[in-house]
Amino acid sequence: MQVSKSSLSPKIKREIEASFWWVLANLQREEEVKNFFNDFLSPTEKTMLIKRLAIAVLLLKGYTYENIREVLKVSYPTINHIQRWLSGGGKGYRMVFDKLIAREKFDEFFESIDNFLKDIFGIHFTADKETQKTVEEGFKNILSNKQVCF
């Protein structure tokens, strides 16, 4: 698919863009997001976006350009391009990075509880589906800065 060389009027562009942001903001479940992006993006576009996010996360975690290039099979100019975005502010990347780090810490926390229970009692903690859903929803609310009570 190619983008038309004819430009939109500024007003129409603003209206379409506002609708697009509204749609994204109102996708509430992972399955909705997956379905939307699987329909909306080509496999190549998805790969490009996934790699951009991975590059940003790895840069913010302190990985070298060489490590990133080897793991993600991307060029130095691509890595440098993402680095420039991060250096110039990169608020969106940093917000996503903070959420990913919080998720890692959450997963590590529950893994440590599971390991503790395994060591002490010889069992693995496995919550029922309803408990898992409640914990997952609570965590999603925390990540989106909403108040939540358990």
C-alpha positions as CSV (number, residue, x, y, z in Angstrom):
1,M,0.0,0.0,0.0
2,Q,1.2,3.5,-0.8
3,V,0.2,6.8,0.6
4,S,-1.3,9.2,-1.8
5,K,0.9,12.1,-2.8
6,S,-2.1,14.4,-2.6
7,S,-2.2,16.0,0.8
8,L,-5.3,16.4,3.0
9,S,-6.7,19.7,4.0
10,P,-5.4,20.6,7.5
11,K,-9.0,20.5,8.9
12,I,-9.8,17.1,7.6
13,K,-6.4,15.8,8.7
14,R,-7.0,17.1,12.2
15,E,-10.5,15.4,12.3
16,I,-9.2,12.1,11.1
17,E,-6.2,12.2,13.4
18,A,-8.5,13.0,16.4
19,S,-10.7,10.0,15.5
20,F,-7.7,7.8,15.2
21,W,-6.4,8.8,18.7
22,W,-9.8,8.4,20.1
23,V,-10.1,4.8,18.7
24,L,-6.7,3.9,20.2
25,A,-7.5,5.4,23.5
26,N,-10.7,3.4,23.7
27,L,-9.3,0.0,22.9
28,Q,-9.5,-1.6,26.4
29,R,-8.4,-5.2,26.1
30,E,-5.3,-6.7,24.7
31,E,-7.4,-8.8,22.3
32,E,-9.1,-5.6,20.9
33,V,-5.7,-4.0,20.3
34,K,-4.3,-7.1,18.6
35,N,-7.4,-7.4,16.4
36,F,-7.2,-3.8,15.4
37,F,-3.5,-3.7,14.6
38,N,-3.6,-7.1,12.8
39,D,-6.3,-5.6,10.5
40,F,-4.8,-2.1,10.3
41,L,-1.1,-2.8,9.8
42,S,0.7,-5.0,7.3
43,P,3.1,-7.6,8.7
44,T,6.1,-5.4,7.6
45,E,4.6,-2.3,9.4
46,K,4.0,-4.3,12.6
47,T,7.6,-5.6,12.5
48,M,8.9,-2.1,11.9
49,L,6.9,-0.7,14.9
50,I,7.9,-3.7,17.2
51,K,11.6,-3.2,16.3
52,R,11.4,0.6,17.0
53,L,9.9,-0.1,20.5
54,A,12.5,-2.9,21.2
55,I,15.3,-0.6,20.1
56,A,14.1,2.2,22.5
57,V,13.7,-0.2,25.4
58,L,17.1,-1.7,24.9
59,L,18.7,1.7,24.6
60,L,17.0,2.9,27.8
61,K,18.2,-0.3,29.5
62,G,21.8,0.6,28.5
63,Y,22.4,-2.0,25.7
64,T,25.1,-1.1,23.2
65,Y,24.4,-0.4,19.5
66,E,26.3,-3.5,18.6
67,N,24.1,-5.7,21.0
68,I,20.9,-4.2,19.6
69,R,22.1,-4.6,16.0
70,E,22.9,-8.3,16.5
71,V,19.8,-9.2,18.4
72,L,17.2,-7.2,16.4
73,K,19.0,-7.3,13.0
74,V,18.7,-3.6,12.5
75,S,21.1,-1.1,11.1
76,Y,23.2,1.5,13.1
77,P,21.4,4.4,11.4
78,T,18.0,2.9,12.6
79,I,19.3,2.6,16.2
80,N,20.8,6.1,16.0
81,H,17.4,7.5,14.7
82,I,15.7,6.1,17.8
83,Q,18.4,7.4,20.1
84,R,17.9,10.9,18.6
85,W,14.2,10.6,19.4
86,L,15.0,9.6,23.0
87,S,17.5,12.4,23.3
88,G,15.0,14.9,22.0
89,G,12.5,14.1,24.7
90,G,11.0,10.7,23.7
91,K,8.1,11.1,26.2
92,G,6.0,8.4,24.5
93,Y,8.9,5.9,24.5
94,R,9.7,6.7,28.1
95,M,6.1,6.2,29.2
96,V,5.9,2.8,27.5
97,F,9.3,1.9,29.0
98,D,8.2,2.8,32.5
99,K,5.1,0.6,32.0
100,L,7.1,-2.3,30.7
101,I,9.6,-2.0,33.7
102,A,6.6,-1.9,36.1
103,R,5.2,-5.0,34.4
104,E,8.6,-6.8,34.7
105,K,8.7,-5.9,38.4
106,F,5.2,-7.2,38.9
107,D,6.0,-10.5,37.2
108,E,9.2,-10.8,39.2
109,F,7.2,-10.1,42.4
110,F,4.7,-12.9,41.7
111,E,7.5,-15.2,40.6
112,S,9.3,-14.7,43.9
113,I,6.1,-15.4,45.8
114,D,5.6,-18.6,43.7
115,N,9.2,-19.6,44.4
116,F,8.8,-18.9,48.2
117,L,5.7,-21.1,48.3
118,K,7.4,-23.8,46.4
119,D,10.4,-23.7,48.7
120,I,8.3,-23.6,51.9
121,F,5.4,-25.8,51.0
122,G,6.5,-27.6,47.9
123,I,3.6,-26.1,45.9
124,H,3.2,-23.7,43.0
125,F,0.7,-20.9,43.4
126,T,-1.9,-21.0,40.7
127,A,-4.8,-18.7,41.1
128,D,-8.2,-19.6,39.7
129,K,-9.3,-17.7,36.5
130,E,-11.3,-15.1,38.4
131,T,-8.5,-14.3,40.7
132,Q,-6.0,-14.1,37.8
133,K,-8.4,-11.7,36.0
134,T,-8.9,-9.5,39.1
135,V,-5.1,-9.2,39.7
136,E,-4.5,-8.5,36.0
137,E,-7.2,-5.9,35.8
138,G,-5.9,-4.3,39.0
139,F,-2.4,-4.2,37.6
140,K,-3.6,-2.6,34.3
141,N,-5.4,0.0,36.3
142,I,-2.3,0.8,38.3
143,L,-0.3,1.1,35.1
144,S,-2.9,3.5,33.7
145,N,-2.8,5.5,36.9
146,K,-6.3,4.7,37.9
147,Q,-7.3,4.1,41.5
148,V,-8.0,0.5,42.3
149,C,-9.1,-1.3,45.4
150,F,-8.8,-5.1,46.0
